[in-house]
Amino acid sequence: MKKTIFGNVKMVAKAGSDKERKLKSQIRKQKKLIKELKNTIRIYAPYMKFSNE
């Protein structure tokens, strides 16, 4: 009985950590994409300003 409880807890904990890891990796990817977007905007911003005026 005790063994199964501890086994279930371990499995649940492992599943939770896997989900967290996936979420963290997704957040990291999104941050990377945002950073790349900001860099491209910074490069093209002057040209965009000139085109707007």
N, CA, C and O atoms as CSV, one atom per row, in Angstrom:
chain,resi,resn,atom,element,x,y,z
A,1,MET,N,N,0.840,-1.207,0.000
A,1,MET,CA,C,0.000,0.000,0.000
A,1,MET,C,C,0.872,1.253,0.000
A,1,MET,O,O,0.685,2.145,-0.827
A,2,LYS,N,N,1.823,1.315,0.930
A,2,LYS,CA,C,2.700,2.488,0.987
A,2,LYS,C,C,3.481,2.640,-0.323
A,2,LYS,O,O,3.624,3.741,-0.857
A,3,LYS,N,N,3.975,1.522,-0.819
A,3,LYS,CA,C,4.777,1.578,-2.048
A,3,LYS,C,C,3.972,2.209,-3.185
A,3,LYS,O,O,4.481,3.075,-3.897
A,4,THR,N,N,2.715,1.780,-3.359
A,4,THR,CA,C,1.910,2.301,-4.466
A,4,THR,C,C,1.683,3.800,-4.285
A,4,THR,O,O,1.736,4.554,-5.256
A,5,ILE,N,N,1.430,4.239,-3.041
A,5,ILE,CA,C,1.208,5.668,-2.802
A,5,ILE,C,C,2.453,6.447,-3.200
A,5,ILE,O,O,2.368,7.440,-3.923
A,6,PHE,N,N,3.612,5.995,-2.726
A,6,PHE,CA,C,4.847,6.716,-3.060
A,6,PHE,C,C,5.101,6.668,-4.562
A,6,PHE,O,O,5.559,7.649,-5.149
A,7,GLY,N,N,4.802,5.524,-5.186
A,7,GLY,CA,C,4.983,5.407,-6.629
A,7,GLY,C,C,4.100,6.405,-7.366
A,7,GLY,O,O,4.550,7.069,-8.300
A,8,ASN,N,N,2.839,6.510,-6.942
A,8,ASN,CA,C,1.918,7.458,-7.584
A,8,ASN,C,C,2.409,8.889,-7.400
A,8,ASN,O,O,2.376,9.691,-8.333
A,9,VAL,N,N,2.865,9.201,-6.185
A,9,VAL,CA,C,3.361,10.558,-5.925
A,9,VAL,C,C,4.536,10.863,-6.841
A,9,VAL,O,O,4.616,11.946,-7.422
A,10,LYS,N,N,5.450,9.900,-6.969
A,10,LYS,CA,C,6.617,10.104,-7.841
A,10,LYS,C,C,6.163,10.340,-9.276
A,10,LYS,O,O,6.650,11.248,-9.950
A,11,MET,N,N,5.223,9.510,-9.740
A,11,MET,CA,C,4.739,9.663,-11.117
A,11,MET,C,C,4.105,11.033,-11.322
A,11,MET,O,O,4.362,11.701,-12.324
A,12,VAL,N,N,3.275,11.445,-10.367
A,12,VAL,CA,C,2.618,12.750,-10.481
A,12,VAL,C,C,3.666,13.852,-10.501
A,12,VAL,O,O,3.593,14.776,-11.311
A,13,ALA,N,N,4.649,13.748,-9.599
A,13,ALA,CA,C,5.696,14.763,-9.532
A,13,ALA,C,C,6.456,14.810,-10.854
A,13,ALA,O,O,6.763,15.887,-11.364
A,14,LYS,N,N,6.756,13.638,-11.403
A,14,LYS,CA,C,7.489,13.595,-12.664
A,14,LYS,C,C,6.659,14.234,-13.776
A,14,LYS,O,O,7.184,15.011,-14.574
A,15,ALA,N,N,5.368,13.909,-13.831
A,15,ALA,CA,C,4.495,14.490,-14.856
A,15,ALA,C,C,4.478,16.006,-14.716
A,15,ALA,O,O,4.539,16.726,-15.713
A,16,GLY,N,N,4.394,16.490,-13.475
A,16,GLY,CA,C,4.380,17.930,-13.239
A,16,GLY,C,C,5.655,18.571,-13.733
A,16,GLY,O,O,5.619,19.615,-14.385
A,17,SER,N,N,6.798,17.948,-13.422
A,17,SER,CA,C,8.072,18.541,-13.836
A,17,SER,C,C,8.183,18.533,-15.361
A,17,SER,O,O,8.708,19.480,-15.947
A,18,ASP,N,N,7.696,17.478,-16.001
A,18,ASP,CA,C,7.717,17.430,-17.465
A,18,ASP,C,C,6.892,18.581,-18.051
A,18,ASP,O,O,7.324,19.251,-18.989
A,19,LYS,N,N,5.707,18.799,-17.490
A,19,LYS,CA,C,4.858,19.894,-17.976
A,19,LYS,C,C,5.558,21.229,-17.762
A,19,LYS,O,O,5.574,22.080,-18.650
A,20,GLU,N,N,6.141,21.406,-16.571
A,20,GLU,CA,C,6.836,22.662,-16.284
A,20,GLU,C,C,7.980,22.867,-17.264
A,20,GLU,O,O,8.191,23.968,-17.771
A,21,ARG,N,N,8.723,21.780,-17.527
A,21,ARG,CA,C,9.859,21.882,-18.450
A,21,ARG,C,C,9.370,22.320,-19.821
A,21,ARG,O,O,9.974,23.187,-20.453
A,22,LYS,N,N,8.265,21.714,-20.286
A,22,LYS,CA,C,7.725,22.088,-21.599
A,22,LYS,C,C,7.304,23.556,-21.609
A,22,LYS,O,O,7.601,24.291,-22.550
A,23,LEU,N,N,6.606,23.972,-20.544
A,23,LEU,CA,C,6.167,25.367,-20.461
A,23,LEU,C,C,7.366,26.300,-20.483
A,23,LEU,O,O,7.375,27.297,-21.205
A,24,LYS,N,N,8.384,25.971,-19.681
A,24,LYS,CA,C,9.567,26.837,-19.617
A,24,LYS,C,C,10.238,26.931,-20.978
A,24,LYS,O,O,10.656,28.010,-21.396
A,25,SER,N,N,10.341,25.795,-21.674
A,25,SER,CA,C,10.982,25.825,-22.996
A,25,SER,C,C,10.148,26.660,-23.963
A,25,SER,O,O,10.706,27.394,-24.779
A,26,GLN,N,N,8.802,26.559,-23.883
A,26,GLN,CA,C,7.941,27.374,-24.753
A,26,GLN,C,C,8.141,28.851,-24.462
A,26,GLN,O,O,8.257,29.663,-25.380
A,27,ILE,N,N,8.183,29.203,-23.156
A,27,ILE,CA,C,8.374,30.607,-22.779
A,27,ILE,C,C,9.720,31.094,-23.313
A,27,ILE,O,O,9.827,32.199,-23.845
A,28,ARG,N,N,10.757,30.243,-23.163
A,28,ARG,CA,C,12.088,30.629,-23.643
A,28,ARG,C,C,12.051,30.890,-25.140
A,28,ARG,O,O,12.617,31.874,-25.615
A,29,LYS,N,N,11.378,30.004,-25.893
A,29,LYS,CA,C,11.277,30.185,-27.350
A,29,LYS,C,C,10.565,31.481,-27.681
A,29,LYS,O,O,10.996,32.229,-28.559
A,30,GLN,N,N,9.449,31.754,-26.960
A,30,GLN,CA,C,8.698,32.981,-27.225
A,30,GLN,C,C,9.553,34.204,-26.932
A,30,GLN,O,O,9.544,35.166,-27.700
A,31,LYS,N,N,10.301,34.175,-25.813
A,31,LYS,CA,C,11.168,35.315,-25.482
A,31,LYS,C,C,12.199,35.518,-26.578
A,31,LYS,O,O,12.493,36.649,-26.966
A,32,LYS,N,N,12.755,34.398,-27.084
A,32,LYS,CA,C,13.753,34.489,-28.155
A,32,LYS,C,C,13.130,35.127,-29.395
A,32,LYS,O,O,13.733,36.001,-30.018
A,33,LEU,N,N,11.921,34.687,-29.751
A,33,LEU,CA,C,11.235,35.253,-30.919
A,33,LEU,C,C,10.991,36.742,-30.727
A,33,LEU,O,O,11.209,37.535,-31.644
A,34,ILE,N,N,10.536,37.125,-29.526
A,34,ILE,CA,C,10.264,38.541,-29.255
A,34,ILE,C,C,11.547,39.345,-29.394
A,34,ILE,O,O,11.549,40.436,-29.964
A,35,LYS,N,N,12.656,38.790,-28.861
A,35,LYS,CA,C,13.936,39.494,-28.938
A,35,LYS,C,C,14.323,39.695,-30.409
A,35,LYS,O,O,14.767,40.777,-30.793
A,36,GLU,N,N,14.150,38.642,-31.235
A,36,GLU,CA,C,14.487,38.747,-32.654
A,36,GLU,C,C,13.605,39.795,-33.336
A,36,GLU,O,O,14.081,40.583,-34.153
A,37,LEU,N,N,12.315,39.793,-32.993
A,37,LEU,CA,C,11.397,40.787,-33.571
A,37,LEU,C,C,11.844,42.199,-33.215
A,37,LEU,O,O,11.885,43.082,-34.072
A,38,LYS,N,N,12.177,42.404,-31.946
A,38,LYS,CA,C,12.611,43.733,-31.510
A,38,LYS,C,C,13.861,44.165,-32.270
A,38,LYS,O,O,13.983,45.322,-32.672
A,39,ASN,N,N,14.797,43.219,-32.467
A,39,ASN,CA,C,16.017,43.551,-33.199
A,39,ASN,C,C,15.694,43.956,-34.627
A,39,ASN,O,O,16.233,44.941,-35.131
A,40,THR,N,N,14.811,43.198,-35.289
A,40,THR,CA,C,14.464,43.533,-36.670
A,40,THR,C,C,13.759,44.879,-36.722
A,40,THR,O,O,13.997,45.671,-37.634
A,41,ILE,N,N,12.882,45.146,-35.735
A,41,ILE,CA,C,12.179,46.440,-35.709
A,41,ILE,C,C,13.193,47.565,-35.535
A,41,ILE,O,O,13.102,48.603,-36.190
A,42,ARG,N,N,14.167,47.346,-34.639
A,42,ARG,CA,C,15.186,48.373,-34.399
A,42,ARG,C,C,15.954,48.655,-35.692
A,42,ARG,O,O,16.317,49.799,-35.965
A,43,ILE,N,N,16.200,47.608,-36.488
A,43,ILE,CA,C,16.959,47.795,-37.739
A,43,ILE,C,C,16.111,48.566,-38.750
A,43,ILE,O,O,16.609,49.461,-39.431
A,44,TYR,N,N,14.823,48.212,-38.844
A,44,TYR,CA,C,13.975,48.805,-39.874
A,44,TYR,C,C,13.232,50.048,-39.411
A,44,TYR,O,O,12.614,50.727,-40.231
A,45,ALA,N,N,13.273,50.368,-38.114
A,45,ALA,CA,C,12.515,51.503,-37.580
A,45,ALA,C,C,12.842,52.812,-38.307
A,45,ALA,O,O,11.915,53.520,-38.702
A,46,PRO,N,N,14.113,53.163,-38.499
A,46,PRO,CA,C,14.432,54.441,-39.170
A,46,PRO,C,C,13.799,54.527,-40.557
A,46,PRO,O,O,13.235,55.556,-40.928
A,47,TYR,N,N,13.897,53.429,-41.322
A,47,TYR,CA,C,13.319,53.436,-42.667
A,47,TYR,C,C,11.803,53.611,-42.587
A,47,TYR,O,O,11.215,54.332,-43.393
A,48,MET,N,N,11.166,52.945,-41.605
A,48,MET,CA,C,9.718,53.050,-41.444
A,48,MET,C,C,9.336,54.489,-41.099
A,48,MET,O,O,8.351,55.016,-41.617
A,49,LYS,N,N,10.112,55.116,-40.232
A,49,LYS,CA,C,9.820,56.502,-39.863
A,49,LYS,C,C,9.892,57.393,-41.096
A,49,LYS,O,O,9.016,58.230,-41.316
A,50,PHE,N,N,10.935,57.214,-41.897
A,50,PHE,CA,C,11.084,58.030,-43.095
A,50,PHE,C,C,9.906,57.798,-44.043
A,50,PHE,O,O,9.386,58.743,-44.635
A,51,SER,N,N,9.493,56.549,-44.182
A,51,SER,CA,C,8.393,56.246,-45.100
A,51,SER,C,C,7.089,56.851,-44.589
A,51,SER,O,O,6.236,57.249,-45.383
A,52,ASN,N,N,6.928,56.924,-43.246
A,52,ASN,CA,C,5.701,57.505,-42.685
A,52,ASN,C,C,5.648,59.012,-42.943
A,52,ASN,O,O,4.570,59.560,-43.171
A,53,GLU,N,N,6.795,59.683,-42.908
A,53,GLU,CA,C,6.805,61.155,-43.043
A,53,GLU,C,C,6.623,61.617,-44.460
A,53,GLU,O,O,6.611,62.820,-44.721
